[in-house]
Amino acid sequence: MTQGPIAPASGSKQMTDSTQADAREAGAIPLDKPSARENRGGGGRLVFTVKDMDVWYGSHNAVRNVNLEIVENDITALIGPSGCGKSTVLRCFNRMNDLVPSARVDGDVRYHGIDLYGKEVDPIEVRRRIGMVFQKPNPFPKSIYDNIAYGPRVNGMKGNMDDIVEEALTAAALWDEVKDKLKDSALAMSGGQQQRLCIARTIATRPEVILMDEPCSALDPIATSKIEELMREIASQYTILIVTHNMQQAARVSDKTAFFTAEVDDKGVRHGLLVEYDDTEKIFSNPSDRRTEDYISGRFG
């Protein structure tokens, strides 16, 4: 689903056998996992290019020296211990950190080759093109129908609203469950349904990218499985980035994985940093950095 550029404001190391066994025991390594990107489009086109990105909150350098390339229609997982900057990095991709007064992003962050933080770029349009699903389901205190219709209405989207709502709910695998309850309050839905509603609400604005910040952390295993299945289904149309603490989830659903960690400098200040970024299969079976190996095998974090 390529929409073009944003409109203006107008050295490898094998894991040891014991480490692989530890990780398999934990369910972290996908055994004989087929490529998640089989049967998808994309053709390797770059959506995001990040070079030497630092994120600051006031004088605190929260995340240092991030370099990433995100490919169209890939699912990219950001993993790592708490406090390593995963969510901070995720929010840089749709400029959500702009809403934090002390936040600043240095370095080069490009979306389809356009400087995402350039003066000519409209952050509102950025957030329409690059949607976000949060950790806790946050339906509006409105009907199911009005939750989905809200974004298209605000953005002045043309077309039959009933069709837009049905298409979004169908894409989120929710239509059959709610088609006779569209006037009911979204707050009456189960937690898993609410999260799929939030995904449908994001889809309704027709983004190209969907950012997910621990979307399953508040859900039970059955609801989590449905969200993961949904992610795989919609990845043919959307580029997805997901922050997760669940390594098994990252191994199951993602094509690429970025492992972050946190280090404390000689002044006792904690900084997040990207350790390794590669195909998910390689990260979980043959990481290049010992810190990655220690984390996925459960020896750290």
C-alpha positions as CSV (number, residue, x, y, z in Angstrom):
1,M,0.0,0.0,0.0
2,T,2.4,2.6,-1.2
3,Q,1.1,6.2,-0.9
4,G,4.3,8.1,-1.9
5,P,6.0,10.7,0.1
6,I,4.5,12.7,2.9
7,A,2.6,15.8,1.8
8,P,4.1,19.1,2.9
9,A,2.3,21.3,5.4
10,S,0.3,22.8,2.8
11,G,30.9,-10.4,11.9
12,S,28.8,-13.6,12.7
13,K,29.2,-16.0,15.6
14,Q,27.4,-19.3,16.1
15,M,25.2,-19.8,19.1
16,T,26.4,-22.7,21.3
17,D,24.3,-25.9,21.3
18,S,23.5,-25.3,24.9
19,T,22.3,-21.8,24.2
20,Q,20.1,-22.9,21.3
21,A,18.7,-25.6,23.6
22,D,17.9,-23.1,26.3
23,A,16.2,-20.8,23.9
24,R,14.2,-23.6,22.3
25,E,13.1,-24.8,25.8
26,A,11.8,-21.2,26.4
27,G,10.0,-21.3,23.1
28,A,12.0,-18.4,21.7
29,I,13.4,-20.0,18.6
30,P,10.9,-20.7,15.7
31,L,11.8,-24.3,14.6
32,D,11.4,-24.8,10.8
33,K,9.6,-21.5,10.6
34,P,8.7,-20.6,7.0
35,S,9.5,-17.1,5.9
36,A,6.8,-14.7,7.2
37,R,7.2,-12.6,4.1
38,E,6.3,-15.4,1.6
39,N,3.3,-14.5,-0.5
40,R,3.7,-10.8,0.2
41,G,4.4,-7.9,-2.0
42,G,6.8,-5.1,-1.2
43,G,9.7,-6.1,-3.3
44,G,12.3,-4.9,-0.8
45,R,11.4,-1.2,-1.1
46,L,12.6,0.9,1.8
47,V,10.0,2.6,3.9
48,F,12.2,4.0,6.6
49,T,15.9,4.7,6.7
50,V,17.4,5.7,10.1
51,K,21.0,6.9,10.4
52,D,22.8,7.8,13.6
53,M,19.5,8.7,15.5
54,D,19.8,9.9,19.0
55,V,16.7,10.7,21.2
56,W,16.9,13.2,23.9
57,Y,14.6,14.2,26.8
58,G,16.0,17.5,27.9
59,S,19.7,16.9,28.6
60,H,19.3,13.1,28.9
61,N,20.4,11.1,25.9
62,A,17.7,8.4,26.2
63,V,18.6,6.3,23.1
64,R,21.9,6.5,21.2
65,N,23.1,5.9,17.7
66,V,20.2,3.9,16.1
67,N,20.7,2.7,12.5
68,L,17.8,0.8,10.8
69,E,16.3,0.2,7.4
70,I,12.6,-0.9,7.4
71,V,11.4,-2.7,4.3
72,E,7.8,-2.5,2.9
73,N,5.4,-5.2,4.1
74,D,7.9,-6.5,6.6
75,I,6.9,-7.1,10.3
76,T,9.8,-5.7,12.4
77,A,10.0,-6.6,16.1
78,L,11.8,-4.3,18.6
79,I,12.8,-6.4,21.6
80,G,14.9,-5.9,24.7
81,P,14.7,-5.4,28.5
82,S,12.6,-2.7,30.1
83,G,14.0,0.8,29.9
84,C,16.1,0.2,26.8
85,G,14.2,2.7,24.6
86,K,12.1,0.4,22.4
87,S,8.9,2.4,22.7
88,T,10.8,5.7,22.5
89,V,12.3,4.6,19.1
90,L,8.9,3.3,17.9
91,R,7.3,6.8,18.6
92,C,10.0,8.4,16.5
93,F,8.6,6.9,13.4
94,N,5.3,8.9,13.6
95,R,6.6,11.8,15.6
96,M,4.6,11.0,18.7
97,N,7.6,12.2,20.7
98,D,6.8,15.7,19.4
99,L,4.1,15.7,22.0
100,V,6.6,15.6,24.8
101,P,7.9,19.2,25.3
102,S,11.5,18.2,26.2
103,A,11.9,15.5,23.5
104,R,14.4,16.0,20.6
105,V,15.5,13.7,17.8
106,D,18.9,14.1,16.2
107,G,20.2,12.2,13.2
108,D,18.5,11.3,10.0
109,V,15.1,9.7,9.9
110,R,13.6,9.3,6.4
111,Y,10.3,8.0,5.2
112,H,10.3,7.2,1.5
113,G,13.5,9.3,1.2
114,I,11.8,12.3,2.8
115,D,13.3,13.8,6.0
116,L,10.5,12.9,8.5
117,Y,11.6,15.8,10.7
118,G,11.9,18.3,8.0
119,K,10.3,21.7,8.4
120,E,8.1,21.1,5.3
121,V,6.6,17.9,6.7
122,D,3.2,18.0,8.4
123,P,3.2,15.9,11.6
124,I,-0.5,15.4,11.4
125,E,-0.2,13.9,8.0
126,V,2.7,11.8,9.3
127,R,0.4,10.3,12.0
128,R,-2.3,9.6,9.4
129,R,0.1,7.7,7.1
130,I,1.8,6.0,10.1
131,G,-0.9,4.8,12.5
132,M,-0.3,3.6,16.0
133,V,-1.9,0.9,18.3
134,F,-1.1,1.3,22.0
135,Q,-0.4,-1.2,24.8
136,K,-3.8,-0.8,26.4
137,P,-6.9,-0.9,24.2
138,N,-8.4,2.6,24.1
139,P,-11.7,2.6,22.4
140,F,-13.6,5.9,22.4
141,P,-16.7,6.0,24.6
142,K,-18.8,5.8,21.4
143,S,-20.5,3.1,19.4
144,I,-18.4,0.5,17.5
145,Y,-19.5,2.2,14.3
146,D,-18.5,5.7,15.4
147,N,-15.1,4.5,16.7
148,I,-14.2,3.4,13.2
149,A,-15.8,6.3,11.4
150,Y,-14.1,8.9,13.6
151,G,-10.8,9.0,11.8
152,P,-12.2,9.1,8.3
153,R,-14.6,11.9,9.3
154,V,-11.9,14.0,10.9
155,N,-9.6,13.5,7.9
156,G,-12.4,14.4,5.4
157,M,-12.1,11.0,3.6
158,K,-14.5,10.6,0.7
159,G,-16.6,7.5,0.1
160,N,-19.5,5.6,1.6
161,M,-18.9,5.6,5.4
162,D,-20.7,2.3,5.8
163,D,-18.4,0.7,3.3
164,I,-15.3,2.2,5.1
165,V,-16.4,0.9,8.4
166,E,-17.2,-2.6,7.1
167,E,-13.9,-2.8,5.2
168,A,-11.9,-1.8,8.3
169,L,-13.7,-4.2,10.6
170,T,-13.3,-7.0,8.0
171,A,-9.6,-6.3,7.7
172,A,-9.3,-6.6,11.5
173,A,-11.2,-9.9,11.5
174,L,-13.9,-8.3,13.6
175,W,-16.8,-7.8,11.2
176,D,-18.6,-11.1,11.7
177,E,-18.5,-10.7,15.5
178,V,-19.9,-7.1,15.5
179,K,-21.9,-6.6,12.3
180,D,-25.2,-6.8,14.3
181,K,-23.9,-4.7,17.1
182,L,-22.5,-1.6,15.4
183,K,-24.6,0.8,17.5
184,D,-23.5,-0.9,20.8
185,S,-20.8,0.8,22.9
186,A,-17.3,-0.2,22.1
187,L,-16.7,-0.2,25.9
188,A,-18.8,-3.3,26.2
189,M,-16.5,-5.4,24.0
190,S,-13.9,-7.8,25.4
191,G,-10.3,-6.7,25.8
192,G,-9.2,-8.7,22.7
193,Q,-12.1,-7.3,20.6
194,Q,-11.3,-3.8,21.8
195,Q,-7.7,-4.1,20.6
196,R,-8.8,-5.4,17.2
197,L,-11.2,-2.5,17.1
198,C,-8.3,-0.1,17.7
199,I,-6.4,-1.8,14.8
200,A,-9.5,-1.4,12.7
201,R,-9.8,2.2,13.7
202,T,-6.2,2.7,12.5
203,I,-6.8,0.8,9.3
204,A,-9.9,3.0,8.5
205,T,-7.6,6.0,8.0
206,R,-5.8,4.1,5.3
207,P,-2.2,4.3,6.6
208,E,0.8,2.7,5.1
209,V,2.5,1.8,8.3
210,I,1.1,0.5,11.6
211,L,3.1,0.9,14.8
212,M,2.2,-1.4,17.7
213,D,3.4,-0.8,21.2
214,E,3.1,-4.0,23.1
215,P,-0.4,-4.6,21.7
216,C,-0.9,-8.0,23.4
217,S,0.5,-7.3,26.9
218,A,-2.9,-6.8,28.5
219,L,-4.5,-9.7,26.6
220,D,-5.0,-13.4,27.4
221,P,-3.4,-16.1,25.2
222,I,-6.4,-16.6,23.0
223,A,-6.8,-12.9,22.3
224,T,-3.1,-12.7,21.7
225,S,-3.2,-15.5,19.2
226,K,-5.9,-13.6,17.3
227,I,-3.9,-10.4,17.2
228,E,-0.8,-12.3,15.9
229,E,-2.9,-14.0,13.2
230,L,-4.3,-10.7,12.2
231,M,-0.8,-9.2,12.0
232,R,0.3,-11.9,9.6
233,E,-2.9,-11.4,7.5
234,I,-2.6,-7.6,7.1
235,A,1.2,-7.6,6.5
236,S,0.5,-8.0,2.8
237,Q,-1.0,-4.5,2.9
238,Y,0.9,-2.7,5.7
239,T,4.4,-2.4,7.0
240,I,4.3,-3.2,10.7
241,L,6.6,-2.4,13.6
242,I,5.9,-4.0,17.0
243,V,7.4,-3.5,20.4
244,T,7.2,-6.6,22.4
245,H,8.6,-8.2,25.6
246,N,7.4,-11.6,24.4
247,M,10.3,-13.2,22.5
248,Q,8.2,-16.1,21.4
249,Q,5.8,-13.6,19.8
250,A,8.7,-11.8,18.0
251,A,9.9,-15.2,16.7
252,R,6.5,-16.2,15.6
253,V,5.3,-13.1,13.7
254,S,8.3,-11.0,12.6
255,D,10.6,-10.9,9.6
256,K,13.2,-8.7,11.2
257,T,14.2,-8.2,14.8
258,A,16.0,-5.3,16.4
259,F,17.5,-6.0,19.9
260,F,18.0,-3.1,22.2
261,T,19.6,-3.0,25.6
262,A,20.5,-0.4,28.1
263,E,23.9,0.6,29.5
264,V,24.9,2.8,32.4
265,D,27.7,5.3,31.8
266,D,30.4,6.3,34.2
267,K,28.1,8.9,35.7
268,G,25.4,6.4,36.4
269,V,23.1,7.6,33.6
270,R,21.2,4.9,31.7
271,H,21.1,5.0,27.9
272,G,19.3,2.8,25.5
273,L,21.1,1.5,22.4
274,L,20.6,-0.8,19.4
275,V,22.8,-3.9,19.7
276,E,21.8,-5.9,16.7
277,Y,19.3,-5.8,13.8
278,D,18.9,-8.7,11.4
279,D,16.5,-11.3,10.0
280,T,14.5,-12.8,12.9
281,E,15.7,-16.3,12.2
282,K,19.3,-15.2,12.5
283,I,18.7,-13.2,15.6
284,F,17.1,-16.2,17.4
285,S,19.5,-18.9,16.1
286,N,22.8,-17.2,15.2
287,P,23.1,-13.8,16.7
288,S,26.3,-11.8,16.1
289,D,26.5,-10.2,19.5
290,R,26.9,-12.0,22.8
291,R,24.5,-9.6,24.5
292,T,21.8,-10.7,22.1
293,E,22.6,-14.4,22.8
294,D,22.4,-13.9,26.5
295,Y,19.1,-12.1,26.3
296,I,17.2,-14.5,24.1
297,S,18.6,-17.5,26.0
298,G,17.3,-16.0,29.3
299,R,20.7,-15.4,30.9
300,F,20.1,-11.6,30.9
301,G,17.0,-9.4,31.2
